[in-house]
Amino acid sequence: MARKQGSHAETTGPKVREAALHLFARHGFAAVSMRQIAKEVGVQAGALYLYTPDKQTLLFDLMQGHMEHLLASWQVPEGTPAAQLEGFCRHHIRYHLDRPELVFIAYMELRNLESENFAVIEGLRKRYEDQLEGILRAGQASGAFAVADTKIATLAIIAMLTGVNTWYREGGRLARSDVEGIYWDMVRKSVSA
């Protein structure tokens, strides 16, 4: 099939991923067809296969890219476990508020991943969770934190922080910095010795 006049591989590939992201977030992975993605990009459906082998690969690539970028963007700062935990909380909120569609897909569309792809994404998620759990363990060892189970605390903190995306709206009554401060205060109190 001929490429649509005016389309270019270096621009069309990213447009395919962006269209898939918007459509998956708006309608859900199962409800979106390759034909809809092609229409959104402005190419014929057959042309999509120049950029991706299938819809599953598009979903996996979006999730994997999100998790790899999240992992690369976070470095545990020097300092006390409390300072590290505050850094993690603030970073998590900032990062995720800028990417609401990716966050939605990363959590809501896991069920649609094939088993091999699911295992890869779960591995990346575990690497991220392990960084927070390491901070909690260090804080527990130093006596700064008191948590009954660091794994459960890790999952609870991440769920709470990620939940900001469900209600926060830019231009609302709270600025991002206010939200970060409030959430940090709640996390701090939840782990305090």
C-alpha positions as CSV (number, residue, x, y, z in Angstrom):
1,M,0.0,0.0,0.0
2,A,1.4,3.4,-0.9
3,R,2.1,5.9,1.8
4,K,-0.3,8.9,1.9
5,Q,1.1,11.9,0.1
6,G,2.8,14.2,2.6
7,S,3.3,11.5,5.3
8,H,6.8,10.9,6.6
9,A,8.0,8.0,8.7
10,E,9.7,10.2,11.3
11,T,6.5,12.2,12.0
12,T,3.8,9.6,11.2
13,G,5.1,7.0,13.7
14,P,4.8,9.4,16.7
15,K,1.4,10.5,15.4
16,V,0.2,6.9,15.4
17,R,1.3,6.5,19.1
18,E,-0.2,9.8,20.1
19,A,-3.5,8.9,18.4
20,A,-3.6,5.5,20.0
21,L,-2.9,7.1,23.4
22,H,-5.8,9.6,23.1
23,L,-8.2,7.0,21.7
24,F,-7.3,4.3,24.3
25,A,-7.6,6.8,27.1
26,R,-10.9,8.2,25.8
27,H,-12.7,4.9,24.7
28,G,-10.7,2.0,26.2
29,F,-8.3,-0.3,24.4
30,A,-10.9,-2.9,23.5
31,A,-13.3,-0.4,21.9
32,V,-10.6,1.2,19.6
33,S,-9.9,-0.3,16.2
34,M,-6.8,0.1,14.0
35,R,-9.2,1.8,11.5
36,Q,-10.1,4.5,14.1
37,I,-6.4,5.1,14.9
38,A,-5.6,5.4,11.1
39,K,-8.5,7.8,10.7
40,E,-7.2,10.0,13.6
41,V,-3.7,10.1,12.1
42,G,-5.1,10.7,8.6
43,V,-3.7,7.6,6.9
44,Q,-5.2,4.4,5.5
45,A,-5.6,1.6,7.9
46,G,-3.1,-0.6,6.1
47,A,-0.5,2.1,6.5
48,L,-0.5,1.7,10.3
49,Y,1.3,-1.7,9.8
50,L,4.3,0.2,8.6
51,Y,4.6,1.6,12.1
52,T,3.4,-1.2,14.4
53,P,2.6,-4.8,13.9
54,D,-0.7,-4.6,15.8
55,K,-2.8,-2.8,18.4
56,Q,-1.4,-4.9,21.3
57,T,2.1,-3.7,20.4
58,L,0.9,-0.1,20.4
59,L,-0.6,-0.6,23.9
60,F,2.6,-2.3,25.2
61,D,4.9,0.4,23.7
62,L,2.9,3.2,25.3
63,M,3.0,1.4,28.7
64,Q,6.7,0.4,28.4
65,G,7.7,3.9,27.3
66,H,5.8,5.4,30.2
67,M,7.4,3.2,32.8
68,E,10.9,3.4,31.4
69,H,10.7,7.2,31.3
70,L,9.3,7.3,34.8
71,L,12.2,5.2,36.1
72,A,14.8,7.3,34.2
73,S,13.4,10.5,35.5
74,W,13.6,9.5,39.2
75,Q,16.9,9.4,41.1
76,V,16.9,8.9,44.9
77,P,18.2,12.1,46.3
78,E,20.9,12.3,49.0
79,G,19.7,12.9,52.5
80,T,17.6,11.4,55.2
81,P,14.9,8.8,54.4
82,A,12.3,11.5,55.2
83,A,13.9,13.8,52.6
84,Q,14.1,11.0,50.1
85,L,10.4,10.1,50.7
86,E,9.4,13.7,50.3
87,G,11.3,13.8,47.0
88,F,9.6,10.7,45.8
89,C,6.1,12.0,46.7
90,R,6.6,15.3,45.0
91,H,8.3,13.8,41.9
92,H,5.5,11.2,41.5
93,I,2.8,13.8,41.7
94,R,4.5,16.2,39.3
95,Y,5.4,13.4,36.8
96,H,1.9,11.9,36.7
97,L,-0.1,15.2,36.6
98,D,1.7,16.0,33.3
99,R,0.6,12.7,31.8
100,P,-3.0,11.9,32.7
101,E,-3.7,9.8,29.7
102,L,-0.6,7.6,30.1
103,V,-1.4,7.2,33.8
104,F,-5.0,6.1,33.0
105,I,-3.8,3.6,30.4
106,A,-1.0,2.3,32.7
107,Y,-3.4,1.4,35.4
108,M,-6.7,0.7,33.6
109,E,-5.5,-1.3,30.6
110,L,-3.1,-3.7,32.2
111,R,-5.8,-6.3,31.9
112,N,-5.6,-6.1,28.1
113,L,-1.9,-6.9,27.9
114,E,-0.9,-10.4,26.6
115,S,0.9,-12.4,29.3
116,E,4.5,-11.7,28.0
117,N,3.8,-8.0,27.7
118,F,2.2,-8.0,31.2
119,A,5.2,-9.6,32.7
120,V,7.5,-6.9,31.3
121,I,5.3,-4.1,32.5
122,E,4.9,-5.7,35.9
123,G,8.7,-6.0,36.1
124,L,9.1,-2.3,35.4
125,R,6.5,-1.4,38.0
126,K,8.2,-3.6,40.5
127,R,11.5,-1.7,39.9
128,Y,9.7,1.6,40.6
129,E,8.0,0.2,43.7
130,D,11.3,-1.2,44.9
131,Q,12.8,2.3,45.0
132,L,10.1,3.6,47.3
133,E,10.2,0.4,49.4
134,G,14.0,0.9,49.8
135,I,13.3,4.4,51.2
136,L,10.7,3.1,53.6
137,R,13.1,0.3,54.8
138,A,15.9,2.7,55.3
139,G,13.6,5.0,57.3
140,Q,12.4,2.0,59.4
141,A,16.0,0.9,60.1
142,S,16.9,4.4,61.2
143,G,13.9,4.7,63.5
144,A,12.4,7.5,61.5
145,F,9.5,5.5,60.1
146,A,7.1,3.0,61.7
147,V,5.2,0.9,59.2
148,A,3.8,-2.6,59.8
149,D,4.7,-3.8,56.3
150,T,6.9,-1.9,53.9
151,K,5.4,-3.6,50.8
152,I,1.8,-2.7,51.7
153,A,2.9,0.8,52.6
154,T,4.7,1.2,49.3
155,L,1.6,0.1,47.3
156,A,-0.7,2.3,49.5
157,I,1.5,5.4,49.0
158,I,1.8,4.9,45.2
159,A,-2.0,4.4,44.9
160,M,-2.7,7.5,47.0
161,L,-0.3,9.7,45.0
162,T,-1.5,8.4,41.6
163,G,-5.1,9.1,42.7
164,V,-4.4,12.8,42.3
165,N,-4.9,12.3,38.6
166,T,-8.6,11.4,39.2
167,W,-9.6,14.7,40.7
168,Y,-7.0,17.4,40.1
169,R,-7.8,20.0,37.5
170,E,-5.4,22.7,36.4
171,G,-6.8,26.1,37.4
172,G,-8.8,24.7,40.3
173,R,-8.8,25.9,43.9
174,L,-5.4,24.3,44.6
175,A,-2.1,24.9,42.8
176,R,0.1,21.9,42.1
177,S,2.5,22.9,44.8
178,D,-0.4,23.0,47.3
179,V,-1.4,19.5,46.4
180,E,2.2,18.2,46.7
181,G,2.5,19.8,50.1
182,I,-0.8,18.3,51.3
183,Y,-0.1,14.9,50.0
184,W,3.5,14.9,51.4
185,D,2.0,15.8,54.8
186,M,-0.4,12.9,54.6
187,V,2.3,10.4,53.6
188,R,4.7,11.7,56.2
189,K,2.1,11.2,59.0
190,S,1.2,7.8,57.7
191,V,4.8,6.5,58.1
192,S,5.9,8.6,61.2
193,A,7.5,6.7,64.1
